[in-house]
Amino acid sequence: MNHPAVLSSRVRLARNYEDLPFDAHRPGVAETCVSRTANALALSGEDRGFALLTMASLGEDRRDALVESRMISRELAASPDSAVLLQEDDRLSVMMGEEDHLRIQAITDGLSLDEAAARCFAVEDALSRHVRFAFDDQLGYLTACPTDTGTGMRASLLMHLPMLAHHKQMGSVSSIAAKVGLNARGYYGEGNEALGDIYQISNQITLGRTEAEVIATVTALGEQLSETEAELRRNALAERRTATEDKIFRAWGILMNARLLPLKEFYSLWSALRLGAVLGLVPVSPESLDSLPVEVQDAHLRAYNEKPLTGEDLDAARAARVQSVIRAAKR
Amino acid sequence: MNHPAVLSSRVRLARNYEDLPFDAHRPGVAETCVSRTANALALSGEDRGFALLTMASLGEDRRDALVESRMISRELAASPDSAVLLQEDDRLSVMMGEEDHLRIQAITDGLSLDEAAARCFAVEDALSRHVRFAFDDQLGYLTACPTDTGTGMRASLLMHLPMLAHHKQMGSVSSIAAKVGLNARGYYGEGNEALGDIYQISNQITLGRTEAEVIATVTALGEQLSETEAELRRNALAERRTATEDKIFRAWGILMNARLLPLKEFYSLWSALRLGAVLGLVPVSPESLDSLPVEVQDAHLRAYNEKPLTGEDLDAARAARVQSVIRAAKR
């Protein structure tokens, strides 16, 4: 079944070396993590397609762009001794010298946590042939932060839920999620913001549940939200068609014509446009719009334009980028 | 010289019959005005193209549409015994049984008060061959309201002044106008509003100045405002090109895509779009947009759609009408 509300799936595994202190900021720890992991992957023969990027060697814009793409964490970007093994096209990364010694992460399209998990475990398996991870028979994998101990796994979905947000249902969604050990929160913005009506659904609990159970629980909530969202969409078209179309086509008109597009306004218009794409009202597919929230962020715009853009120039570059992506996507 | 800020010119002459009480609401007065005037115009042989419309015979929507087009006054529309002699295509009308016995009015395109005045005087001349108007050698033409006595003439320009409005200059424009006996005020909206940045410039004074002097004074202020507006436009393009274009193209995008367009929002977007047309930024001429502020009013929309539209249906019809007019105007 198709779940257009699910933008992407992500799994990440926290792993630590049993013989190293659980503190990557201690001198030498991060460097050892990096060299040991890179060697182990090379020895396993599974290192094809991976690039080894040390934070110290990357410019600030490149690091920021990797953070925007979620290929590395903000914490990793800020640690000069750390590094990432990266298959950028496949959105597969091994962060080394973050809070944990290793964070293996895979992002996949749509609702596909099984696939994302399989990619992470393939990397973990390859490494395990040559290194030993801290593991306790009672607790499972040991981690820097106790909230990750157990499976060390975080499975999350990025979801676009404009109708649930419109009907102010995300508060109760959060409560329901918490009851089954999951967390639902706005992904972009500060505090309680959920810019673009984009939410992240993820597991809170890593202890006492198998990886398969966690993936099944997150997937089930994702499916349920997706179906509720679809029902609200159908109701909106049946009961408020003109007002719904008005919002969507106004967003289309502004996105295709503005010369300056602040990031916050972009999110709001993008949300309406993607809703229109899911409803088949505008001549682009939802999938063709899914990369935009990342593409229009500052470091991505600087990289795309090969210019150190700031202020109004960023807003101008954002408008131009949106228009070129949408024009290219037009059926 | 071209003055794109001037939307239209209007002249109206107040005239009264010397043998009738100056009160059209007194029984029989309006009827006498109507029959006498219609007969006089017929006798003069100048009645070709004129339709005689009595208010009692017109439906409310038709009366409202004539008020929206400024072919009749709201007061005339509310007086069942009154009537209008109308050359609708030429925007020439003779209101009978309004505050004054007669109000002869001509509207012409752009800055052309001389032409509008000539049309009014042609009608007045034709009537004068067969009727006598109340005239005093000292005061001039006598009128129901003393503020019209003298020439009985009101000359006005409808102007689109978005840059003067943007720079909050209309307060001082008003003060300057008052010093030369003119009045400058927002044309659409309540109180101090000037929806669409549309202003009316007209003479306050009808006594002690010839018709030619009044027309010259109003024309001179119109030219001056037009030139100031043009200078501010040039500055906006030179100094804030991206922000100026952003405002204009957003207006284009919303006007061409909205499914619901409230009247107030229409005015604001129309103003930005027409500025873009004057600046040559959008592929339509300013003139092609000049009828829109009238075409999108309620009675016009009802007449165009041949439906008794209300509420959201009016906003939907307005959006559709705007889009069809702009599409037809596209170069």
Interface residues (C-beta under 8 A of the other chain):
Chain A: T242 A243 E245 D246 F249 R250 W252 G253 I254 L255 M256 N257 A258 R259 L260 E312 A316 A319
Chain B: T242 A243 E245 D246 F249 R250 W252 G253 I254 L255 M256 N257 A258 R259 L260 E312 A316 A319
